[in-house]
């Protein structure tokens, strides 16, 4: 199974994304051909973040 297909199984779940430069936490909204969209709350406001799949080192689901 490809990385994209595995990531699509996590849509709607709270995840942690480790990239080459940072670690992001939020709800996975969608998975595109070469990016994903993560929704996070930053300073009390909901923000959408686009993360390139090529930059992702680790994608893990958070429970809680």
C-alpha positions in Angstrom: 0.0 0.0 0.0 1.4 3.4 -0.9 2.0 6.2 1.6 -0.9 8.3 0.1 -3.3 5.4 0.5 -2.2 4.9 4.1 -2.5 8.6 4.8 -6.0 8.7 3.4 -7.1 6.1 6.0 -6.2 8.7 8.6 -8.4 11.4 7.2 -10.6 13.0 9.9 -8.3 11.7 12.7 -5.9 13.7 14.9 -2.4 13.1 13.8 1.2 14.2 14.3 3.3 15.0 11.2 7.1 15.0 11.5 8.8 16.8 8.6 12.3 17.6 7.8 11.9 21.0 9.5 9.1 20.8 12.1 6.5 18.7 13.9 2.8 19.6 13.4 -0.3 18.3 15.2 -3.9 18.6 14.0 -6.7 16.9 12.2 -5.9 15.5 8.7 -8.5 17.1 6.3 -7.4 15.7 3.0 -4.6 14.0 1.1 -3.7 15.2 -2.4 -1.3 13.8 -5.0 1.8 15.5 -3.5 0.5 17.3 -0.3 -1.8 16.9 2.7 -3.9 19.5 4.5 -3.8 19.6 8.2 -6.1 21.7 10.4 -4.6 23.0 13.6 -5.5 25.5 16.3 -2.8 28.2 16.6 -3.2 31.0 19.1 -6.9 30.2 19.5 -7.7 30.3 15.8 -8.2 27.3 13.4 -5.6 27.3 10.6 -5.1 25.0 7.6 -1.6 24.0 6.8 -0.5 22.5 3.5 2.4 20.0 3.9 4.3 18.5 1.0 4.4 14.7 1.1 8.1 14.8 0.1 8.9 16.6 3.3 7.2 14.1 5.6 9.4 11.8 7.6 6.8 10.3 10.0 3.0 10.4 10.1 1.4 9.0 13.3 -2.1 8.9 14.8 -2.7 10.5 18.2 -5.2 9.0 20.6 -7.0 10.9 23.3 
